[in-house]
Amino acid sequence: MNEALFFLHIGAALLFLGLAVRMGKMALGIYVAISGVLANLFVVKQIELFGLHATASDVFAVGGILGLNLLQELFGVQAARQAVRASLSVLVLFACMSQIHLLYLPSPFGATQEAFVSILGTAPRIVAASIAVYALVQRADILFFAFLKRGIAHFGARVFASLLLSQALDTALFSFFGLYGLVEGLFEIMLVSYGVKCAVIACSSPLAALLKRFSKEPYGVSV
C-alpha cells in the first residue's frame, strides 16, 4: 500500500509543480516555500517503504529543489535567491506560529491538544536545523546548477546531477542536526531516505524538460 501511495505522491507533486510553472514565477516561488514547510511538518512521521524505514517528507524535499531549479532556469539566479529568502521567512513564520498555537490552553471539550503537541512540539529544533541546512543546500544548489549550465546543455541532465548532490548534502546534515534522538535507526533512515530521494529524482528528472515547457514565459533568461 505504501509503495503505491509513494508513486502516487510523486505524480501529485509533479502535477502541482507543473501547474505552478504554468502560472508563473510567483506561483513557482510559492510552491518552493510550501514544499519546505510540508517537508518539515511531515519529517517526523516514519513509514515503511519496500520493507525499510523512511520518513514521509522526501518527495517534498526533492520537489522543492526541482522547483528551485526550474525557477532558476526560467527566471534567472536572482529569482531563485528571492525564493530561498522567502522560503526561509515562511519557515520562521511556521515555527513561531506553531509554538504560539501550542501555548493556548485547550478547552475541556478539546481533544486535539496532545496530537498538536506530538506533531508540533519538535518544530523549533527541526525548523532551526532546517533553516540552517536549507539555506546551505539551496544556495549550494543554485551555485552548482549555474556551474552545470556552463557545460551541460540538457536541462534534465543538469537537474539530475544537481538533485543528487543537493539531496545527499541535505540528507546527511538534516538527519544529524534535526532528527538525532527523535527517531529510531537514524543511520538506516539516512540511507533509506537518500535512496527514496534517488527514486524520486529518477522519476522526476526525465520529466524536467516537459515541466519546463509548461511555462508561458520565454526561455533563455540569463544567469
N, C-alpha and C positions, 0 to 999 in steps of 0.2 A: 504493500500500500504506500509506504513512504517513498519508494523508488518511483512509482508512477506520479505521485504528487511532486516529487523533485523535478521531473521533466516538465510537468505542467507549470510549475513555479517559474522555471526558466522561460518557457514560452510566454507566460503572462508578463514577466518583467521585460522581455524584448518587445512585446506588443505595445506596452505603455511607453517604452523608450522610443519606439518608432513614432508614436503619436506625439511625444514631446518634441522630437526632431521636426516633425511636420508643423508644429505650432510655432517653432522658432526659438530664438536664443533664450528668452525669459523662461519659457516652459522647460527647456533643457536644463537650465540652471536650477530650477525648482526640483526637477527630477533628481539631480545630483544631491541636492540638500536633503530631500526626503529619504533618499536611499541611505544616507549617512545616519539619520535618526532611526530608521527601521532596523538597520544593522545593529545599532547599539541597543535597541529595545528588545530584539529577539535573540541576541547572542547568548543570553543566559539559559535559553531552552535547549537542552540536549536531546538529540534524536538519534535513531539508528538508521544508517544507510548502508545497504549491502552487508549487513552484519557488523558494522563498525560504528563507533560513537562519533558524532559530529554535532555542530551547532546549527541552528536554523537560520543563520544570518548570512551564509556565504554567497547566496545569489544576490543579495543586496550590495554586498561589498564589491563584487565584480561588476554589477550593473552600474554602480556609482562611478567607478573608474572608466568603464566603457562610455558612459555618458560624458564624462570629462574629456575623454579623447575625441569624441565626436564634436564636442563644443570647441575644442582647440582646432580641430581640422576645419570646421566650417566657419568659425568666427574669430580665430586667432588666439594667441597666447594670453593676451590681456583679458579676454572674455573668460578663459579658463581660470586665471588667477582671481578674477572677481567672483567666480562661482565658488572657489575654495574659501575665500574670505566669508562669503555669505553662508556657506555650509558650516563653518566654524561658529559663526554667530548663532545659527539655528541650534547647533548642539549645545551651546552655552545656555540658550533660552530654554531648551528642553530640560537640562539639568536643574536649572533654578526653579522652573515652574513645577517640575515633578516633586521637588523637595517641599515647596510651599504647599502643594496638594496633600502631602503626607502629614503635614502639621495640623490640618483641620481635625478636630475631634469628631469621630463618626457619630451619627445618630444611633440610638438604641435599636432602631429598625434597620440600620445599615449592615449589610452582610459582606461587603467587598473590601473592607479596610485591610484585612490580612492578605488578601490577594494583591492589593496595591503595594503593600509593604514588601511582599515577596518579590514582586516584579521590579519595583522602582527603588527599593531600599539600597541596592548596589549601584544605582545610577551615578552618584557622584564619582566613585572610583572608576567605573567603566568609562564615563564620559571624560574624566580627566585624562585617563590613559588614551582614550580615543582621540581627544583633541590633539595631544602631543604626537601620536602616531599618525593621525590623519593629516596633520599639517606637513609632517615629514614625507609621508608616502605620496601625497598628492603633488607636492612641489617636485619631488624626485621624478614622478611620472611625467609631469609637464616638461621637465628638462630632458628626460630620456626620450620622450615621444618626439620632441623637437629635434633631438640629435638623430634619431632614426629617420626622420623625414629627409635629412640631407643625403642619405644613402639608400633608402628603400622607398621605391615609388608606390608599391602596392599598399593601400590603406589597411586591408585586412591583415597583412603580414606585420605591419607596424603595431597594430592593435594587439595581435597575438603576443609579440615579443614584450611589449610594454606591460601587458597584463600579467604575464608570467613573472616578471621581475617585481612589479609593484606588489603583487599579492604574496609573493614569498617574503618580502620585507614586512608587509602588513601582518601576515600570519605570525611570524616569529616575534615581532615586537609587541603586538597587541595581546597575544596569548600569554606572554610573560607578565606584562605590566597590568593587564586588565583582568585576566582570568585566573591567575595563580592563587590557589587557595579557595576558589569559588566553585570549581568543577573538578570532578574526578578524572584521573587519567589524562593529565594535561598534555603530555608528550604525544600520546595517541591522538588526542583531539587536534593537536597541531598538524601531525602528519595527515590525518584524515581530512582536516579542514582544507589543507593545501591541495590534497588530491581531489576533493569536491570542487574547489575553485578551478582546478585544471580542467575538470569535466565541464564546468560552466563555460570556461574560456574556450574549450574545444567546440562547444555547441554554438557559442555566440560569435566568435571571431569570423567564421566564414560568412556570417550574415552582416558583418560590419559595413561592407561596401553597399549592401542593399539598404541598410538603415540610413546610410549617408544620402542615398538617392531620394529618401522621403522628404528631404529639406526643400523648402521653396526658395531658399536663399541661393545666390550664385556661389560656385566653388571658387577656390583659389585665393582665399584670404591669406594674407602674408602672416608669417610668424615672427 
